[in-house]
């Protein structure tokens, strides 16, 4: 789960980040914060998002930063809050917000496309979910069905926020979801590419060893 207001920039290659592949975005990321630009437009959906650079996620390029104004964040906050979500210790987290974190997982992979499932959470409860499919040929996202929870708002405000619990729909078109989805997909494809290279290297080593063994027989 990553903070919805996190704007990832680059994958971190630092041994001080333990088990980076297990992090919510599939790697540790540096980046900035766009909370200030969303504070007055909670739940806003970016129009024509499929045509914007946010929708791009080429393996050779880091995800596009999006259109929101951002601010620099301390590296410790990036590691402990931005990359993990539920950033109640972060001084930039809006008091009134629709989500606390967004999580992703791969639910389908084919030669021509990869499908992600996303869940937007607030107060440890899912508020919106759906799927996004990335077309590897055209390099664009396609929305799957988006749904929202139909539970009535809680009568008691969560301890970590002053805003009432509300539901959202069509979250797949939200710039924050697309931006983090692009980061998650980028890290996934980098790992896949590295795994294939490692597998080819291991295979070549085995073949060479077999050849050498035959030569000494």
N, C-alpha and C positions, 0 to 999 in steps of 0.2 A: 504494500500500500504506500503510495507516494502522496505528498501534499498536493492538492489541486492547484495551488498557486506557484508551484515550482516550475521553473523554465530551464530544463536541462540544456547544457551546452556541450560538454565533452565527457567521455568515459574516463574515470579515474583509474590510473595504473599505479596503485600505491599499496604496498604490503601491509600498511597500517589499517587498511579496510579488510577485516576478516571475512572470508567467504563471500566475495562480491557477487558471484552468480546467484546467490540465494536472496539478494536484496530485491525489493519489490519491482524495480525497473530492470532486473536482470543483470545489473552492474552498478557500481558506484558512479554517480555523476556529479560533476561540478555544475554550477548554474547560477541563476538569479531568481528574484521573487517578483511576481506580478500582482501581489495581493492588493496594493494600493489602487490599481486601475480597475479592480473588480469589486471593490468595497461598495461602490454606489450602483453597481449593475449586477447584483447577485442573480445568477440563473440566466443571464443573457446568453443568447445563442448567436454565434457569428454567422451572418448570411453567406450563402455561396461558399461554404467551407470546403466543399469538394474541389473547388477551383483554386483554392489558395495554396501557398507554399507550405502551410502547416500540414497539409495532407500528404506531403512527400516524405518518403523514408528510404532513400537509396542507401545501399550498404556502404557505398564509397563516401558518403557525406553524413555528417551528424544531423540530427533532426533540425528543421527550421525553427527558429526561436519564437515564431508567432508574431502577433501584431501588438501585443500589450506592452505598455511601458514597464520597465523592470528596474529593480534596484539591487545593488550588490549586497551579499549576505556573508556573514562570518563563516569560515570554513567548518567550524564545529557545528554550527546550526545546520549547514548544508548536509553534513554527515548524519547528525542525530535527529534532525527534524524534517528537512525537505525531502530526503530520500525515503523516509519512513512513514510520513503522514502523522495524523493526530498530534500536530506540532503545538501543543498547548504551552510549551515553554518558549515558543518563538515570539518575539515582540512584534513581529509584523503580521501575525495571524489575525484576520478580521474577527471581531466579536460576533458580528452578525454574518453568518455564512450558510451556504446550502449544503456543503460537504466538508468532511474532515479528511477524507482520503479516497483514493481511487486505486483499485487493484485490477490486475490483468492476468490472463492466462491464455496459452495457446490451446484452441479447441479443434483446430483442423489445419492440416498442412498438405498441400498438393504441389506438383511441379509448377503450376501457374498461379497459385494464390495461397495466402496464409490468413486464417481467421482467428481473431482474438475475441475473448469474452471480457467485458469490463463490468465492474460493480462500483458504483459511487456510494460511499458510506457516510452516515452522519450519526454520531453518538453510538458507534459500533452496531449500527443497523443499516441494511441496504436501503437506499432511497431511489436508485435508478440502476438499471442494468440492461445489457443488450450485447450485440456483437458488431464487430467491424471486420471487414474483409479487405485485405490489401492485395490488389492485382499486380503481380510481378511483371507482367508484360507492359501494362500501361502506366504502372507506378502511381496509382491513385487508390484512395480508400473508397469502399462502398459500405453504406450503412446496412446492418441487419435489423431485424425487428427490435425496437427499444421498448421497454416496459418500465413501469414504476410501481412502487409499493402502494397499496390502497388502504393502508392502515390509517385510522384517524389520528390527527396530531395528538401528541402526548399532552396531558394537562399539567405535567411537571417539566419544566425546562431542564435539560441535561446540565450536570454540574460544570461541564467544560465550555458552555456557550450560553449566551443570553437569548439567542434566536429560537423561536418555536420550531418543532420538527415539522417540516413540510415535504411534500413529494415533488418530484420533477419528472418530466417526460422528454423524450427526444434527446437524451444526453449525448448520444453519439455525434451530434452536430456541434457540441460545445467545444470551443477552441482548447480548453484545458484538457478534455478527454483526448482529443486528437493529438495534441502536443505530446502528452505522456505516452499515448499509444505508439506514436512514432519512435519515441526513445526506447520503449520496451521492445518493439520489433527490431530496431537497429541492433540492440544488444543481443537479441536472439539470433539474428542472422550472422553477426560477428562470431558468436560461439559456434554456430553451425559450420561456418567457413573454416574456423580454426580446427574444429574436430575432424573435418574432412581432410585437411592438410596433414594433421597428425596421423590419421589413419593411413594415408598414402605413404607417409614417411615410415611408419611401422611395417607396412607391407613390403616396402622396398628393402628394409633392413632384414626382414625374414628371408626374402628371396636371395639376398646377397649371402646370408649365412648358410642357406641350403646349397648354394652354388659352391661356396668355399668348402663345405663338408664333402661334397661330391668330388671336388678336386683332390682332396686328401685321401679319399677312399682307395 
